[in-house]
Amino acid sequence: MKKKIALVTLATGYGGPSAVKALLAGGWKVFCNDRGFSDTKQCKAFAKANPKVKILDALEPEKAVGAVVKQAGRIDLLFSNNFVPLYPSAVETAALDVYRDYLEGLTIEPFRAARAAVPHMKKQKSGKIVFMTSAGPMKGLPNLSTYCAARGGATALMKALAQEVGRFNIQVNAIGPNYAENPTYFPKHILGKPFMRKLIKEECPIERYATPEEMVALIAFLAKEESNFITSQLIPFCGGWAS
Amino acid sequence: MRGKVCIVTHVTASIGQAGADALAKAGAKVVVSDASFADAKKREAYAKAHPRLKVTATLDPELLVEETVARHKRVDVIVANASLAPKPAQIEKTKVKELREALEVLAIEPFRLAKAASRHMKQQKSGKIIFVTSDAPRYGLANHTVYCTAQGTANALMGTVAQELAGANVQVNAIAPAATVAPTYFPKEMMGETTAEKVIVKKGKGMRKAKAAEAGALVAFLAGEGSDFLIGEVIPFAGGWI
């Protein structure tokens, strides 16, 4: 069987490393881009650590999707992995510029990636789109109102798009993490700190954080054909934090 | 509502007029803004027709809040009544620019209003912010990715701002009107070729258009003290529409 083709955007952060791991293990051919790849050193280090991954120069979502289709002839999975740095602030002082950056990075970028990938998937009469959003808007994160807004927008995009493209055998879902180990928001050294352990015990019914391996398992499942009946869903990945 | 100061934006759109009338009837001072008020003739005609409302040509959200507080000493209620005509299109036929514009109107403008008002409301230790949004993002609407994304952003913003301000006795909620409120509140440009009546008949026999007084009553309820226990809710105003 020919290898299935995946694009993982911004591969070194948030759900990127877990997605790459899950897809390679599942026999996928994986294309990646990253903001850090413009730095030759970083790019070479990633290539060395991930010799099977195809590295893309293109950072713009449309160009990245275009490059995958040009090189591989198709795109079977778009893993739109979006993240931006956080600047917590109360609503009355939250900067409008920061909100606009959140929207650009967390809401508009996944929209652009999906918008570019959908025509190819429609032609193929199959495809999967997974958005890395957040569990945040399900419960609300204090002092991160504009961040939650942008994440909630991406989740809403997922729902609307799933309704639109279901009849083309395209499944669209989102993963909504909180307290899941990842290099961007919850690196291990922060999760190990006493205040964090206390917080997780108070906030998470499961009283622990998720390991990257658990994230790998979830992404592997959503990438499989066996999960095709699941579409239009936000999968909370937060140990019961949001319910 | 006597002594309360309210702001209703885009008063001629969506449930703006119904909300403003209901708040004024309940005794509140109601400041209303609208893009059409930039035209002095239209503004004067509107003011003459609605003598109970305080008409302003100011559209800038921060300025609107600050001018209101300067003139009336406080701000108790914000009805962020931004609306946008959803243009049905498959995602690949949309323009990214359209999403940016929709976010500007539906998600950024309400944020600017809430941000500006929350400072005063925290000092007053009371306030109500009502976002007029949509329930469509909850279930997703095919060929409306732009609209649903922007309204979903607005709902998520509302929910987290609500959590944050609850401790300051400021309640934030959303009203999600469906097309059942048309055509008075969903003008023709929003409905396209489909009239509200046609859509409603398709949806079910028991369905009908909402009355202005019903929309007004909901706004007045969410603006009043009786609804203090409601925080961060999206309340569909839809007559059974799902």
Interface residues (C-beta under 8 A of the other chain):
Chain A: A90 V91 E92 A94 L96 Y99 R100 L103 T107 I108 F111 R112 A114 R115 V118 P119 G136 P137 K139 G140 L141 P142 N143 L144 S145 T146 C148 A149 A150 R151 G152 G153 A154 T155 A156 L157 M158 K159 A160 L161 A162 Q163 E164 V165 S232
Chain B: Q90 I91 E92 T94 V96 L99 R100 L103 A107 I108 F111 R112 A114 K115 S118 R119 K122 A136 P137 R138 Y139 G140 L141 A142 N143 H144 T145 Y147 C148 T149 A150 Q151 G152 T153 A154 N155 A156 L157 G159 T160 V161 A162 Q163 E164 L165 G232
